[in-house]
């Protein structure tokens, strides 16, 4: 492989079962110093995977000679503080945009990559993804979804996590349908439960938007198109009461960052207590297996990799500050999503549900109708 020139994806294997991921190697706080080691570890663990490494060829020279890998040249980088306008209009050859373009079908319907992963600016990533790929029929706004650990030794999928600060009830319904498709595809749950994040379980609580969203979700659930378990509170993200929890992006992002901060604080407190004196240090040696297990369970790096749902292509967002281990987890999530045909499942779920619903439920809330993006 010649790292100084763009390499056509056709040089890679097209064998059945192969999953190809386009990687924005220049995005995030650390760029190739993190993305390349993560890609190398990912390839070693996934013999059925291939990677398109997108970025400046000189910065990706360390990947020369890697198997199941090709470089796609991009001359620009979307910086973490770049505005959406800069990313969209001024940096048309950015590694982010070129990577996203790899999952856009050509005129013959063929795609260069099955999924894209970037650690770049979240706002820019969403804007460029929406511009390049467009949204699925029936989806007004894409949403960011990720998993958070719960007390049942499983995961709770939460969306939206920051893409949409202000949402209408219909958007929350769309989030619920997309989240259901995500969990069904990746975790194999046939009919995952959905909760609506609120300040109380009672239907009369919450803002007018939340109340109307609850009515809409109940109406859809009564028709057998959704497993809605009602309103849930913030603590239910971690109790595992619902497989999926939907909320607007403002609330979701605050919840995510609060959870990450709390996990880091608890880990720091435990370390402080076990290093306080010689006796606590001795106790730490005895408790080391338990402490390591606890650290592993609350390590937010293990849950890195948020799906941008609702687009005509699979795009996954890594934390900008991710290290190599965390970025590898984002690659893993993109791989699992592509392997389990997440894009097709989201599309099928949306089309099937929205086509089966009337434009208005008798005596109930307005029901959105699928539209062309």
C-alpha positions as CSV (number, residue, x, y, z in Angstrom):
1,X,0.0,0.0,0.0
2,X,1.3,3.4,-1.0
3,X,0.4,5.8,1.8
4,X,1.2,8.8,-0.3
5,X,-1.8,8.3,-2.7
6,X,-5.5,7.7,-2.4
7,X,-6.2,4.0,-2.6
8,X,-9.4,2.8,-4.2
9,X,-11.5,0.6,-2.0
10,X,-11.6,-2.0,-4.8
11,X,-8.1,-3.1,-3.8
12,X,-9.6,-4.6,-0.7
13,X,-11.3,-7.9,-0.5
14,X,-15.0,-8.1,-1.5
15,X,-15.5,-11.5,0.1
16,X,-18.9,-12.3,1.6
17,X,-19.1,-11.4,5.3
18,X,-16.5,-8.7,5.2
19,X,-17.4,-5.5,7.0
20,X,-15.6,-2.4,5.8
21,X,-15.3,0.7,8.1
22,X,-14.2,4.2,7.1
23,X,-12.2,5.8,9.8
24,X,-11.7,9.6,10.2
25,X,-8.1,9.2,11.5
26,X,-7.5,12.9,11.9
27,X,-10.5,13.8,14.1
28,X,-10.6,14.2,17.9
29,X,-8.1,15.7,20.3
30,X,-5.3,13.3,19.5
31,X,-5.7,12.3,15.8
32,X,-3.5,9.5,14.4
33,X,-1.6,9.0,17.7
34,X,-4.8,7.4,19.0
35,X,-6.8,6.3,15.9
36,X,-4.0,4.3,14.3
37,X,-3.1,2.1,17.4
38,X,-6.9,1.6,17.9
39,X,-7.3,0.5,14.2
40,X,-4.4,-1.9,14.5
41,X,-5.8,-3.5,17.6
42,X,-9.3,-3.7,16.0
43,X,-8.0,-5.4,12.9
44,X,-6.1,-8.0,15.0
45,X,-9.4,-8.8,16.8
46,X,-11.6,-8.9,13.7
47,X,-10.4,-11.0,10.8
48,X,-13.6,-10.3,8.9
49,X,-13.0,-6.5,9.0
50,X,-11.4,-4.1,6.6
51,X,-10.6,-0.4,7.2
52,X,-10.4,2.7,5.0
53,X,-8.1,5.1,6.8
54,X,-9.0,8.6,5.9
55,X,-6.6,11.5,6.4
56,X,-3.4,13.1,5.3
57,X,-1.2,10.4,3.8
58,X,1.9,11.7,5.5
59,X,0.2,11.4,8.9
60,X,-0.9,7.9,8.1
61,X,2.5,6.6,7.0
62,X,2.8,4.3,10.0
63,X,0.0,2.2,8.5
64,X,2.0,1.4,5.4
65,X,1.9,-2.4,4.8
66,X,-1.0,-3.1,7.1
67,X,-3.2,-6.0,5.9
68,X,-6.9,-5.4,5.1
69,X,-6.3,-1.7,5.1
70,X,-6.3,1.2,2.6
71,X,-5.6,4.9,2.8
72,X,-8.1,7.4,1.4
73,X,-6.4,10.9,1.1
74,X,-8.0,14.0,2.6
75,X,-6.2,17.3,2.7
76,X,-8.1,19.1,5.5
77,X,-9.1,18.5,9.1
78,X,-12.2,19.7,11.0
79,X,-10.8,21.0,14.2
80,X,-12.7,20.5,17.5
81,X,-13.5,24.2,17.7
82,X,-14.6,24.7,14.1
83,X,-18.1,25.9,13.5
84,X,-20.6,23.9,11.5
85,X,-20.4,26.5,8.7
86,X,-16.6,26.0,8.4
87,X,-17.0,22.2,8.4
88,X,-19.7,22.3,5.7
89,X,-18.7,25.1,3.4
90,X,-15.0,25.7,3.8
91,X,-13.5,22.2,4.4
92,X,-15.0,20.1,1.7
93,X,-12.0,17.8,1.6
94,X,-11.8,17.2,5.3
95,X,-11.1,13.8,6.6
96,X,-14.5,13.8,8.3
97,X,-16.4,14.6,5.2
98,X,-14.4,12.2,3.0
99,X,-14.9,9.4,5.6
100,X,-18.7,10.0,5.7
101,X,-18.8,10.0,1.9
102,X,-17.5,6.5,1.9
103,X,-20.8,5.2,3.2
104,X,-22.9,7.1,0.7
105,X,-24.2,4.8,-2.1
106,X,-22.9,5.5,-5.6
107,X,-25.3,5.6,-8.6
108,X,-25.1,1.9,-8.9
109,X,-26.0,1.5,-5.2
110,X,-22.6,0.2,-4.1
111,X,-20.9,1.7,-1.1
112,X,-17.2,1.9,-0.4
113,X,-17.7,1.3,3.4
114,X,-20.5,-0.2,5.6
115,X,-20.0,2.3,8.4
116,X,-18.0,5.4,9.4
117,X,-16.3,6.3,12.7
118,X,-15.1,9.7,13.8
119,X,-14.0,11.4,17.0
120,X,-14.4,14.8,15.5
121,X,-16.5,17.8,16.5
122,X,-20.0,16.5,17.3
123,X,-21.9,19.4,15.8
124,X,-19.9,19.3,12.6
125,X,-20.2,15.5,12.4
126,X,-23.9,15.6,12.6
127,X,-24.3,18.5,10.2
128,X,-21.9,17.0,7.6
129,X,-23.5,13.5,8.0
130,X,-27.0,14.9,7.5
131,X,-25.9,17.0,4.5
132,X,-24.0,14.1,2.7
133,X,-26.2,11.2,3.6
134,X,-29.6,12.8,4.2
135,X,-32.2,11.3,6.6
136,X,-34.3,8.2,6.2
137,X,-37.9,8.6,5.1
138,X,-40.1,9.3,8.1
139,X,-37.2,10.8,10.2
140,X,-37.2,14.6,10.7
141,X,-34.0,14.7,12.9
142,X,-31.2,12.2,13.4
143,X,-30.4,11.3,17.0
144,X,-27.3,10.3,18.9
145,X,-27.6,7.0,20.8
146,X,-25.2,5.2,23.1
147,X,-25.3,2.6,25.9
148,X,-24.9,3.1,29.6
149,X,-24.3,0.3,32.2
150,X,-27.1,-0.7,34.5
151,X,-27.5,-2.8,37.7
152,X,-28.7,-5.9,35.7
153,X,-25.2,-6.4,34.3
154,X,-26.5,-5.1,31.0
155,X,-26.9,-1.8,29.1
156,X,-29.5,0.9,28.8
157,X,-29.6,2.6,25.4
158,X,-30.2,6.4,25.8
159,X,-31.1,8.9,23.0
160,X,-30.9,11.7,22.1
161,X,-27.6,12.7,23.6
162,X,-27.0,16.1,22.2
163,X,-28.0,16.3,18.5
164,X,-31.4,18.0,19.2
165,X,-31.8,20.4,22.0
166,X,-35.4,21.2,21.4
167,X,-37.7,18.3,20.4
168,X,-41.4,17.9,19.5
169,X,-43.4,14.9,20.6
170,X,-43.1,13.4,17.2
171,X,-39.3,13.5,17.4
172,X,-39.4,11.5,20.6
173,X,-41.5,8.9,18.9
174,X,-39.0,8.7,16.1
175,X,-36.2,8.3,18.7
176,X,-38.1,5.5,20.3
177,X,-38.6,3.6,17.0
178,X,-34.9,4.1,16.0
179,X,-33.7,3.0,19.5
180,X,-35.9,-0.1,19.3
181,X,-34.4,-1.0,16.0
182,X,-30.9,-0.5,17.3
183,X,-31.3,-2.7,20.4
184,X,-33.1,-5.4,18.3
185,X,-30.3,-5.5,15.8
186,X,-27.3,-5.3,18.1
187,X,-28.5,-7.0,21.2
188,X,-30.9,-9.4,19.7
189,X,-33.9,-8.4,21.8
190,X,-37.1,-8.9,19.8
191,X,-39.3,-6.4,21.5
192,X,-37.2,-4.1,23.7
193,X,-38.9,-1.9,26.3
194,X,-38.9,1.9,25.9
195,X,-39.2,4.5,28.7
196,X,-39.8,8.2,28.4
197,X,-37.4,10.2,30.7
198,X,-39.5,12.5,32.9
199,X,-39.5,14.1,36.4
200,X,-41.9,11.5,37.6
201,X,-43.6,8.3,36.6
202,X,-47.1,9.7,36.5
203,X,-48.6,10.7,33.1
204,X,-49.7,14.1,34.4
205,X,-46.1,15.2,35.2
206,X,-43.6,16.9,33.0
207,X,-43.7,19.6,30.3
208,X,-46.4,19.8,27.7
209,X,-44.0,18.3,25.2
210,X,-43.3,15.4,27.4
211,X,-47.0,14.9,28.2
212,X,-47.9,14.9,24.5
213,X,-45.0,12.6,23.7
214,X,-46.3,10.2,26.4
215,X,-49.7,10.2,24.8
216,X,-48.2,9.6,21.4
217,X,-46.0,6.7,22.6
218,X,-48.9,5.1,24.4
219,X,-51.1,5.3,21.3
220,X,-48.4,3.7,19.2
221,X,-47.8,1.0,21.9
222,X,-51.6,0.2,22.0
223,X,-51.4,-0.5,18.3
224,X,-48.7,-3.1,18.9
225,X,-45.9,-1.1,17.3
226,X,-43.8,-0.3,20.3
227,X,-43.2,-1.8,23.8
228,X,-43.7,1.4,25.8
229,X,-43.3,0.9,29.6
230,X,-44.3,4.5,30.5
231,X,-42.4,7.4,32.1
232,X,-39.1,6.7,33.8
233,X,-36.9,8.9,36.0
234,X,-33.2,9.6,35.8
235,X,-32.2,6.8,38.2
236,X,-33.9,4.2,35.9
237,X,-31.1,4.7,33.4
238,X,-29.1,2.6,35.8
239,X,-31.7,0.3,37.3
240,X,-32.3,-1.3,33.9
241,X,-36.1,-0.8,34.1
242,X,-36.2,0.0,30.4
243,X,-34.0,-1.2,27.5
244,X,-34.3,2.2,25.8
245,X,-34.8,5.6,27.3
246,X,-35.7,8.6,25.1
247,X,-35.3,12.3,25.9
248,X,-34.3,15.5,24.2
249,X,-30.7,16.1,23.4
250,X,-30.2,18.7,26.2
251,X,-31.4,16.4,28.9
252,X,-29.6,13.4,27.5
253,X,-26.2,15.1,27.2
254,X,-26.4,16.4,30.7
255,X,-27.3,12.9,32.0
256,X,-24.4,11.4,30.1
257,X,-21.8,13.8,31.2
258,X,-23.1,13.6,34.8
259,X,-22.8,9.9,34.8
260,X,-19.3,10.0,33.4
261,X,-18.3,12.5,36.0
262,X,-19.8,10.5,38.8
263,X,-18.1,7.4,37.8
264,X,-14.7,9.2,37.6
265,X,-15.3,10.7,41.1
266,X,-16.2,7.4,42.7
267,X,-13.1,5.8,41.3
268,X,-11.0,8.6,42.6
269,X,-12.6,8.4,46.0
270,X,-12.0,4.7,46.3
271,X,-8.3,5.2,45.2
272,X,-7.9,7.9,47.8
273,X,-9.3,5.8,50.6
274,X,-7.2,2.7,49.8
275,X,-4.0,4.8,49.6
276,X,-4.6,6.7,52.8
277,X,-2.1,4.8,55.0
278,X,-0.1,1.5,55.2
279,X,-3.1,-0.4,56.5
280,X,-5.5,0.7,53.7
281,X,-2.8,-0.1,51.2
282,X,-2.5,-3.6,52.5
283,X,-6.3,-3.9,52.3
284,X,-6.2,-2.7,48.7
285,X,-3.9,-5.6,47.8
286,X,-6.4,-8.1,49.2
287,X,-9.3,-6.3,47.5
288,X,-7.4,-5.8,44.2
289,X,-9.5,-8.3,42.1
290,X,-12.7,-6.7,43.3
291,X,-11.4,-3.2,42.7
292,X,-10.3,-4.0,39.2
293,X,-13.7,-5.5,38.4
294,X,-15.4,-2.4,39.7
295,X,-13.2,-0.1,37.7
296,X,-13.9,-2.1,34.6
297,X,-17.7,-1.9,35.1
298,X,-17.7,1.8,35.5
299,X,-15.1,2.7,32.9
300,X,-16.9,4.9,30.5
301,X,-14.3,4.1,27.8
302,X,-15.9,0.7,27.5
303,X,-19.1,2.3,26.3
304,X,-17.6,4.7,23.8
305,X,-19.2,4.9,20.4
306,X,-22.5,6.6,19.8
307,X,-24.7,5.9,16.8
308,X,-26.1,8.7,14.7
309,X,-29.4,7.2,14.0
310,X,-31.8,8.2,11.3
311,X,-29.3,8.8,8.5
312,X,-29.0,6.9,5.1
313,X,-25.7,5.5,6.3
314,X,-24.1,4.2,9.5
315,X,-22.1,6.9,11.3
316,X,-20.6,6.4,14.8
317,X,-19.2,9.2,17.1
318,X,-16.3,8.6,19.4
319,X,-15.5,10.9,22.3
320,X,-13.1,13.5,21.1
321,X,-10.8,12.8,24.1
322,X,-10.9,9.0,23.6
323,X,-7.7,7.1,24.0
324,X,-6.8,4.1,21.8
325,X,-8.8,1.6,24.0
326,X,-11.9,3.8,23.9
327,X,-11.7,4.5,20.1
328,X,-11.4,0.8,19.5
329,X,-14.7,0.3,21.3
330,X,-16.3,2.8,18.9
331,X,-14.9,0.7,16.0
332,X,-16.4,-2.4,17.7
333,X,-19.8,-0.8,17.9
334,X,-19.7,0.3,14.3
335,X,-18.7,-3.2,13.2
336,X,-21.5,-4.9,15.2
337,X,-24.0,-2.5,13.8
338,X,-23.0,-3.1,10.2
339,X,-22.7,-6.8,10.7
340,X,-26.3,-6.9,12.1
341,X,-27.7,-4.7,9.3
342,X,-28.7,-1.9,11.6
343,X,-29.4,0.5,8.8
344,X,-31.8,-1.8,7.1
345,X,-33.5,-2.6,10.4
346,X,-34.0,1.1,11.3
347,X,-35.4,1.8,7.9
348,X,-37.8,-1.2,8.0
349,X,-39.0,-0.4,11.5
350,X,-39.7,3.2,10.6
351,X,-41.5,2.4,7.4
352,X,-43.5,-0.5,8.8
353,X,-44.6,1.5,11.9
354,X,-45.4,4.8,10.3
355,X,-47.3,3.3,7.3
356,X,-49.4,1.2,9.7
357,X,-50.5,4.3,11.7
358,X,-53.3,6.6,10.8
359,X,-52.6,10.3,10.4
360,X,-54.6,10.8,13.6
361,X,-55.6,8.4,16.3
362,X,-59.3,8.8,17.2
363,X,-59.5,11.0,20.3
364,X,-55.7,10.9,20.6
365,X,-52.6,12.8,19.6
366,X,-51.5,13.6,16.1
367,X,-49.5,10.8,14.5
368,X,-46.6,11.8,12.2
369,X,-46.7,10.5,8.6
370,X,-43.5,9.3,6.8
371,X,-42.1,11.9,4.5
372,X,-39.3,12.0,2.0
373,X,-36.1,13.6,3.4
